[in-house]
């Protein structure tokens, strides 16, 4: 048993729902008890979809157990097919139905339905949402792809690509797709199919007609792409075009497979991020310490952008999916740090507190953690909340995605000269810690008591009580304590920690002004 | 559901009005677009400040709780899920030992917990994990510091608010006894927002009823006493099992309308006053200012709601008393009133005011029900979060049912707030020009 308060991923059948909801004319018959319908609101509320997910839940109750749950499944499947008239259905069980072993696959097969019924085996007690989405997409492709499709000779026609991976409830999938279409347009590559988003089962049949595949989200499409590689000898572009450098590599990779000239795509004049980052105003970004956590694809891309395109220092990097730990470990090694692979958000909270970063890039979970710790934060990965499904176009991929990322990550920080003013005139009464950065929206002034409450409600695990009991607390002199308060609040925690570590290493029992400035010199960049 | 069937039998002594027993009820079976009983934890863990809820379930349960909470709560919540894994199911580890380990770790981390609820879920019920046994074993270790109780919030047994019913029913056996010769005490049953509870307590004090307890109490370790001299008043219409447990300890129900709107609240207070032999003139004098305030506040909202047609899809079991209030006090026309479970005894008086044209439905077949909504085209449809935006997209105005559970809506001073919850979507529909 695993003790969890919040989870990064839902159960695997929610992954299957993300695929089904993204597609058209596909229906999901889910053997599930009453209550599992909560998952609909993820799509209708968080993503604001105007249509219900195409899912029929069998809704069995305690009194049905051991009697006629199999019949309930068959009735639900028959009714769903006649009401929604899908081109194909996927059938499976949620966690509770898995335990009663009704075998939805066998039941559906025995029914002679007028459309293909694709069975899903999603072990709820071992696997999670992204794995469920990947497995579902793979099964759909494997069952529906027409293996007799023969690609026409390349001569005299445009190169054709499949774009694989975008789903419902994906972080910026809708907008990323617009950018990828734009790039493929500039490279004169024809899109054979986008899937799952917007694809019908009949479209999937024709998946083998493309010359190559583009995997945008490996968490969802990698499994299917490997099968397509084996079955149709379709090569695959696996570069994730998040960041300017990665977008350039992506363009080069696609151009090579398509035999196209990459120049027009590389010369996209709307790419502003490189100049924004080089402009002198951005100097203050240099070596800002950033903590990154999310799904592997977005976390690795964020680390690369942070290091190479914004000049940050990556002080923490991790992901919640063990399946992709290798990629994250490799990138962490390049950053000179140890990767954090965990799905326990309390462990992530501890790691963030220990790293004392100046910026957190993460999921909605890290957004809450950063808020509690008073650290600026931007969201880079699912799971996300309703405000991360913006009305405006805000991709992560392509050159426009890099522009968006520059704005989104830099905005939460205190900017250039203001940072200096805060340092120089710390005692100005208007520079209170509660005021926040001047370019941020106004917020009601926080009361000290409220802050204290929030702190006292923080998880007990935050406070390494035993450690503190072992060693006597280092004593700050009143004078040093006053000096520390002149340091801007957003770096004060780090300054305190550094000074205390320095004093401990030096064996100094007391922290006075002298120690404070010795520590400052010691840690000087 | 067997417990509730029994209750129906128990309460049969309350004579059903002839009109009600003849009223046809559309009973449906099929896909239900309702939450399971675990969802009640979202408000119960805030109501009982010393209690912690540990769901023994699957990743789905944990995901439901964080999704249903809407926004994740800033502070660490007083609930968590012990997620069962393959090892627990395959018998590689003893699930009871695992539960001990998880509970011990939790209680170590949260020394502030005084009552721990082990909450059963669909998977724990299906594998027959005995949480009563676990609660007993763990209780023996952790009492008196922590009291450990259990109930089931599983979807195979409970819908949405029935989770609160199961939780409160689990508290009844540990309420201290009220001796048979003690003076009569009033017990308000059902969790209310603190502000509303305080309003009611002030009114009862003004009436001269001084011995008043609340279930749940704000601290789960300060439970009120119960015995043959307890007269209990239901504040919520979904507490069948709790009522039965209270009756089992000798308490007697005060029959009344539920305290929604001017008339519901007045009836509820008058019934309590009568049960405690309070002078009628005093009762009228005490409730008069609240009645007047609510009447004035409602008169401003009535024109917005009068003769508007409304359909309720099943959600919280609040549907019947809310429909009565909207019809009787705001002049709305009831098209369909759907409820996940119709407690005939507790709702008998509420149903009396429904005309024969009102379609009453119990249970759900969501596709057929949506077909009816599309055919009826009510001015406003009260439904769950999964259905609201899709119906809006079809041009039907909706009200999220969940807000009715999460807002202070009981009593005189909230009567207009309750009406406003229905008026606002209609006003917004007329306001927008995009």
Interface residues (C-beta under 8 A of the other chain):
Chain A: X1 X2 X3 X4 X5 X6 X7 X9 X10 X11 X13 X14 X33 X34 X35 X36 X37 X38 X39 X40 X41 X42 X44 X45 X46 X48 X49 X50 X51 X52 X56 X57 X58 X59 X60 X61 X62 X63 X65 X76 X79 X83 X94 X95 X96 X99 X100 X123 X124 X125 X126 X128 X364 X365 X368 X371 X372 X385 X454 X457 X458 X459 X460 X461
Chain B: X1 X2 X30 X31 X32 X33 X34 X35 X36 X37 X38 X39 X56 X58 X59 X60 X62 X63 X64 X66 X67 X68 X70 X71 X72 X74 X75 X76 X77 X79 X80 X81 X82 X83 X84 X85 X86 X88 X89 X95 X98 X99 X101 X102 X105 X106 X109 X110 X111 X122 X123 X125 X126 X127 X154 X155 X156 X157 X159 X367 X384 X385 X386 X387 X388 X389 X390 X392 X393
